[in-house]
Amino acid sequence: MLIAILIFDVALVAWSLHLMQEAFDNKEFSLMLAGTLVAMSAAAMLVVYFLMGSYVGYLTQMAQSIGPLY
């Protein structure tokens, strides 16, 4: 799953760089803003992935230490 997310993030970063290059060439602020937002969403997706992985690992560890509930 991590490989798929990393590939998707690399594609998002490449797309944001393309948008920013087009913005620089055409002197358009809206494309620069769009490229920045795409790059920020790629970074946020990685942060959420690693935070949720740590949280699920913590919950798994807690469930194993408590033992079965029946």
Number of C-alpha atoms within 10 A of each C-alpha: 5 10 8 9 14 14 11 14 20 14 13 19 20 15 15 23 17 15 20 22 15 15 18 13 9 10 12 12 12 12 19 20 15 15 24 17 13 20 19 14 15 20 14 12 15 15 12 11 13 12 12 12 12 12 12 12 12 12 12 11 11 11 12 10 9 8 8 7 5 3
